[in-house]
Structures are given as structure tokens and as C-alpha cells.
Amino acid sequence: MPPKASNDTLRIPTKLYRIGEVVNYTPFSRQTIHNYTIMGLIREAQWTEGGHRLYDESVFERLSKIIQLKKSKTLTEIRQILFKEQASTAGKAGQDLQSSENN
């Protein structure tokens, strides 16, 4: 289905990547991407009707961060760091939403 135009602007769909494409653009193997997904280090954005994971562009930022953190941290430590960052980002988004509702 083509993107719908509203007020003369087009909504550009987000590019989604299959696991093989993520593997082609990163130094990680298919198994590592799968393991990181299972561990919660990265997240799929959607699933195909056939049950394949699809990742959005944010997965590359996350994998870049993992590469940097792996230089000095274990996967368990990386998971804790990423979860804390995610929680603080979610909390900030909630605060922003609440303050905009109060105004």
C-alpha cells in the first residue's frame, strides 16, 4: 500500500532489513544477530507474514554501541547498560508527554 499524503507531505516508510541484510552491513554473524535479539540487546521492528524478523535502521546504531561496549564490557554488562538507557529514554518521553498535556 503506498504511503498516504497529508497536507501535501509524503510519509516516507521506514526501511526494514531482514537478518541477512543486517549481517551484510555489520561484522556480526546471523547467529550473533539472532542471539542478541533473544537476549534483548536488539529488537526486531516487525515480523513478516512468514515469521521472519525485520529490523529498522535503529538496529545499526544499537549494534555500533554494542561494538564499542564490547571492548571493555561483558554481554551481561552491556545488556544492563542498554536496558538502563532504554528505561531513562522511555521515562523522559513520558515526562515530555505529561508536561505537554499539562500546558
C-alpha positions in Angstrom: 0.0 0.0 0.0 1.5 3.4 -1.0 2.1 6.0 1.7 -0.7 8.5 2.1 -0.2 12.2 1.6 -1.4 14.6 4.2 -1.2 18.4 3.8 1.0 17.9 0.7 3.7 16.0 2.6 4.5 12.3 2.0 5.1 9.9 4.8 8.3 8.0 3.8 8.1 4.4 5.0 10.9 3.2 7.3 13.3 0.8 5.6 13.1 -2.6 7.1 16.0 -5.1 7.0 15.9 -8.9 7.0 18.5 -10.6 9.2 20.7 -11.4 6.2 20.9 -7.7 5.2 21.9 -6.8 8.8 24.6 -9.4 8.6 25.8 -8.0 5.3 26.2 -4.5 6.7 27.8 -5.5 10.0 30.6 -7.6 11.3 28.1 -9.9 13.1 27.0 -13.4 12.0 23.4 -14.5 11.6 23.7 -16.5 14.8 25.0 -13.5 16.7 22.2 -11.2 15.5 19.7 -13.9 16.5 21.3 -14.3 19.9 21.4 -10.6 20.5 17.7 -10.4 19.6 16.9 -13.3 22.0 18.9 -11.6 24.8 17.1 -8.3 24.2 20.2 -6.4 23.1 18.5 -5.5 19.8 14.8 -5.7 18.8 13.0 -6.6 15.7 10.7 -3.8 14.4 8.2 -6.2 12.7 7.7 -9.7 11.5 6.9 -10.9 8.0 3.8 -13.0 7.4 6.2 -15.9 7.1 7.6 -15.3 10.6 10.9 -13.7 9.6 12.3 -10.8 11.8 12.6 -7.4 10.3 14.8 -4.7 11.8 14.6 -1.0 11.3 17.5 1.4 10.9 17.9 1.9 14.6 19.4 -1.6 14.9 22.6 -0.3 13.3 23.0 2.4 16.0 22.4 -0.2 18.6 24.9 -2.7 17.1 27.5 0.1 16.8 27.1 0.8 20.5 27.5 -2.9 21.3 30.7 -3.0 19.3 32.1 -0.1 21.4 31.0 -1.5 24.7 32.3 -5.0 23.9 35.8 -3.5 24.1 35.6 -3.3 27.9 32.3 -4.9 29.0 30.7 -8.3 29.1 27.4 -9.0 27.3 25.6 -9.1 30.7 27.0 -5.6 31.5 26.1 -4.4 28.0 22.6 -5.6 28.5 22.3 -3.8 31.8 23.7 -0.6 30.3 21.3 -0.7 27.3 18.3 -1.5 29.5 19.1 1.5 31.8 19.4 3.8 28.7 16.2 2.5 27.3 14.4 3.0 30.6 15.7 6.5 31.0 14.7 7.4 27.4 11.2 5.9 28.0 10.9 7.9 31.3 12.0 11.1 29.6 9.4 10.5 26.8 6.7 10.0 29.3 7.7 13.2 31.2 7.7 15.2 27.9 4.3 13.9 27.1 3.0 14.6 30.5 4.4 18.2 30.5 2.9 18.9 27.0 -0.5 17.7 28.3 -0.3 20.0 31.3 0.4 23.0 29.1 
